Amino acid sequence: MSTAVIVSRPPSQTASFHAPHQNRCSFSSSSSESIPPTTKAKPSSDFEELENRIEKALKERDNEWRKHEKAQIQFLQNETSNMLKSLHNEINRLGNELREEKRKNAHGGNEEATEKIVELEKMIQDKEAYTKNLEKKVTTTIQKLQEQITIQSDRIRQLNEELNDRNQTVTHLSQQLRAIKLREAMATSTHRRRASSQLNSSSPPVTSPSSPHRIFPPVSSGLLSASVAVTYPGSGNRLSIQKRSNSAIRAPTMPN
């Protein structure tokens, strides 16, 4: 009668037990490092587009205002020129009448002609005074409008410079904010990877309940060791056999 003991090397459990931790680590690192690309540079592009639209609208408004002021000045100049022209024509007409009356008076005029001459001279003086006053008012109005245009142009230039400075500041702050968010995301990802690796290194390997029970402890050399004790009937001696092999170990056959 022979009894055989077959020892088979159990499958390696280290890789299978550590694999879930590695998968968990890789999943956490991938989830922590996956920064959504939709949040990159989109707010900045929208903000820059809004800035360009505002700047374009301000320029259009300033140009329209300048056109309006220039048109107003041109209108006043044209109206003043027409009025002065008509006044000068009236003065010339009155001057001609005055000269005609003086000529008649010099050739034998009367008291009625003298009174008319005085009246015409007074009308001419009034017209000249009115013309001078009107020219002065128009000149003053044009100067005020020119000064107002200069002041508004300086103010517009100053506001444009302030707007450009603020746009540069906002752009710089937006870049700093994106850099800070990126650093925070990278730091969070690194912290999670380190925590996951420390957890994997500190936790012992877990034996799966479904894995076969290890009969013999593993040997560092890779060889299997088995000890078999055989007792022969009728004798008190025990024969111990120890054998190292990579294959199955078979116990000696007991005599009949």
C-alpha positions in Angstrom: 0.0 0.0 0.0 1.4 3.3 -0.9 0.5 6.8 0.2 1.3 9.8 -1.9 1.4 13.4 -0.8 1.2 15.9 -3.6 2.2 19.4 -2.8 1.5 22.1 -5.4 2.8 25.6 -5.1 -0.1 28.1 -4.5 -0.4 31.0 -6.8 1.2 34.2 -5.9 -1.2 36.4 -3.9 1.0 39.5 -3.5 0.3 41.0 -6.8 -3.4 40.0 -6.8 -3.9 41.5 -3.3 -2.0 44.7 -4.1 -3.6 45.2 -7.4 -6.8 46.7 -6.1 -4.8 49.2 -4.1 -2.9 50.1 -7.2 -6.0 50.5 -9.1 -7.5 52.6 -6.4 -4.4 54.8 -6.3 -4.4 55.2 -10.1 -8.1 56.0 -10.1 -7.8 58.6 -7.4 -4.7 60.2 -9.0 -6.4 60.2 -12.4 -9.6 61.7 -10.9 -7.6 64.3 -9.0 -5.4 65.2 -11.9 -8.2 65.4 -14.5 -8.8 69.1 -14.6 -11.8 70.0 -16.7 -10.6 71.7 -19.8 -13.7 73.7 -20.2 -12.7 76.1 -17.4 -9.4 77.0 -19.1 -9.1 80.5 -20.8 -12.9 80.7 -21.4 -13.7 83.4 -18.8 -10.7 85.3 -20.0 -11.8 85.3 -23.6 -15.3 86.4 -22.7 -13.9 89.2 -20.5 -11.6 90.3 -23.3 -14.5 90.3 -25.8 -16.6 92.4 -23.4 -13.8 94.8 -22.9 -13.3 95.2 -26.7 -17.1 95.8 -27.1 -17.1 98.4 -24.3 -14.0 100.2 -25.7 -15.5 100.2 -29.2 -18.8 101.6 -27.9 -17.0 104.4 -26.0 -15.0 105.3 -29.0 -18.1 105.5 -31.1 -19.8 107.7 -28.5 -16.8 110.0 -28.3 -16.6 110.3 -32.1 -20.4 111.1 -32.3 -20.0 113.7 -29.6 -17.1 115.4 -31.4 -19.1 115.4 -34.6 -22.0 117.0 -32.8 -19.9 119.7 -31.3 -18.1 120.5 -34.6 -21.5 120.5 -36.4 -22.8 122.9 -33.7 -19.9 125.2 -34.1 -20.1 125.1 -37.9 -23.8 125.9 -37.7 -23.2 128.9 -35.4 -20.4 130.1 -37.7 -22.7 129.8 -40.8 -25.6 131.6 -39.1 -23.3 134.3 -37.8 -21.7 134.8 -41.2 -25.1 135.1 -42.9 -26.4 137.5 -40.3 -23.2 139.6 -40.5 -23.4 139.6 -44.2 -27.0 140.9 -44.2 -26.1 143.5 -41.6 -23.1 144.7 -43.6 -25.4 144.9 -46.7 -27.9 146.9 -44.7 -25.1 149.2 -43.4 -23.8 149.7 -47.0 -27.4 150.5 -48.2 -27.8 153.0 -45.4 -24.4 154.5 -46.1 -25.3 154.9 -49.7 -28.5 156.6 -48.8 -26.7 158.9 -46.3 -24.2 159.9 -49.0 -27.0 160.6 -51.4 -28.8 162.8 -48.9 -25.6 164.6 -48.1 -25.0 165.3 -51.7 -28.5 166.6 -52.1 -28.1 168.7 -49.0 -24.9 170.1 -50.3 -26.6 171.3 -53.5 -29.4 173.2 -51.7 -30.9 170.9 -49.2 -33.5 171.8 -46.7 -34.4 171.1 -43.0 -36.2 167.9 -43.9 -33.1 166.4 -45.7 -31.0 167.3 -42.6 -33.3 165.5 -40.3 -33.3 162.4 -42.6 -29.5 162.5 -42.6 -29.4 162.6 -38.8 -31.8 159.7 -38.7 -29.8 157.7 -41.2 -26.6 158.3 -39.3 -28.2 157.1 -36.1 -29.6 154.0 -37.8 -26.1 153.3 -39.2 -24.5 153.6 -35.7 -27.1 151.3 -34.2 -26.6 148.8 -36.9 -22.8 148.9 -36.5 -23.1 148.6 -32.7 -25.5 145.7 -33.0 -23.1 144.0 -35.5 -20.1 144.5 -33.3 -22.1 143.1 -30.3 -23.2 140.2 -32.3 -19.7 139.4 -33.5 -18.5 139.6 -30.0 -21.1 137.2 -28.7 -20.5 134.8 -31.5 -16.8 134.9 -31.0 -17.3 134.3 -27.2 -19.6 131.4 -27.9 -17.2 129.8 -30.3 -14.3 130.2 -27.9 -16.4 128.6 -25.1 -17.3 125.7 -27.4 -13.7 125.2 -28.4 -12.6 125.2 -24.7 -15.3 122.7 -23.9 -14.2 120.5 -26.7 -10.6 120.7 -25.5 -11.6 119.9 -21.9 -13.8 117.0 -23.0 -11.0 115.6 -25.3 -8.6 115.7 -22.4 -11.2 114.0 -20.2 -11.8 111.3 -22.8 -8.1 110.7 -23.2 -7.7 110.5 -19.4 -10.6 108.1 -19.1 -9.2 105.9 -21.9 -5.9 105.7 -20.1 -7.6 104.8 -16.9 -9.6 102.2 -18.7 -6.5 100.7 -20.3 -4.7 100.6 -16.9 -7.7 98.8 -15.4 -8.0 96.4 -18.2 -4.3 95.5 -17.8 -4.8 95.1 -14.1 -7.8 92.9 -14.5 -5.9 90.8 -17.1 -3.0 90.4 -14.8 -5.2 89.4 -11.9 -7.1 86.9 -14.1 -3.7 85.3 -15.0 -2.7 85.2 -11.4 -6.0 83.6 -10.4 -5.7 80.9 -13.1 -2.1 80.2 -12.0 -3.3 79.9 -8.3 -6.1 77.6 -9.2 -3.7 75.5 -11.3 -1.2 75.3 -8.4 -4.0 74.4 -6.0 -5.2 71.6 -8.3 -1.7 70.2 -8.7 -1.1 70.4 -4.9 -4.4 68.6 -4.2 -3.5 65.9 -6.8 0.0 65.5 -5.3 -1.4 65.2 -1.8 -3.9 62.6 -2.9 -1.2 60.6 -4.6 1.0 60.7 -1.6 -1.9 59.7 0.8 -2.8 56.8 -1.5 0.8 55.6 -1.8 1.3 55.8 2.0 -2.0 53.9 2.6 -0.8 51.2 0.2 2.6 50.9 1.8 1.3 50.9 5.4 -1.6 48.4 5.0 -0.7 44.7 5.2 -1.7 42.4 2.3 -5.2 41.0 2.8 -5.7 37.3 2.2 -8.7 36.6 0.1 -11.2 34.2 1.6 -11.5 32.4 -1.7 -7.8 31.8 -2.0 -6.5 28.3 -1.1 -4.8 27.8 2.3 -1.0 27.9 2.3 0.2 24.6 3.6 3.9 25.4 3.6 5.5 28.8 4.2 7.2 30.3 1.2 11.0 29.8 0.8 13.1 32.7 -0.3 15.0 30.5 -2.7 11.9 29.6 -4.6 12.1 25.9 -3.7 9.4 24.0 -1.8 10.1 22.2 1.4 8.1 19.3 2.7 8.6 17.0 5.7 6.9 13.6 5.9 7.1 11.3 9.0 6.6 7.5 8.3 6.0 5.0 11.1 6.3 1.3 10.2 3.9 -1.1 11.9 5.5 -3.2 14.7 8.4 -0.9 15.2 8.9 2.2 17.4 11.3 4.0 15.1 10.2 6.9 13.0 11.7 7.7 9.7 11.8 11.4 8.8 12.3 12.3 5.2 12.9 15.9 4.1 13.1 16.8 0.5 13.3 20.0 -1.5 12.0 20.0 -5.0 10.2 22.2 -7.5 7.8 19.4 -8.4 5.5 17.2 -6.3 7.0 15.2 -3.3 6.0 11.6 -3.0 6.3 9.7 0.3 8.1 6.4 0.5 6.0 3.2 0.0 5.4 1.3 3.2 6.1 -2.4 3.1 3.3 -4.9 3.3 
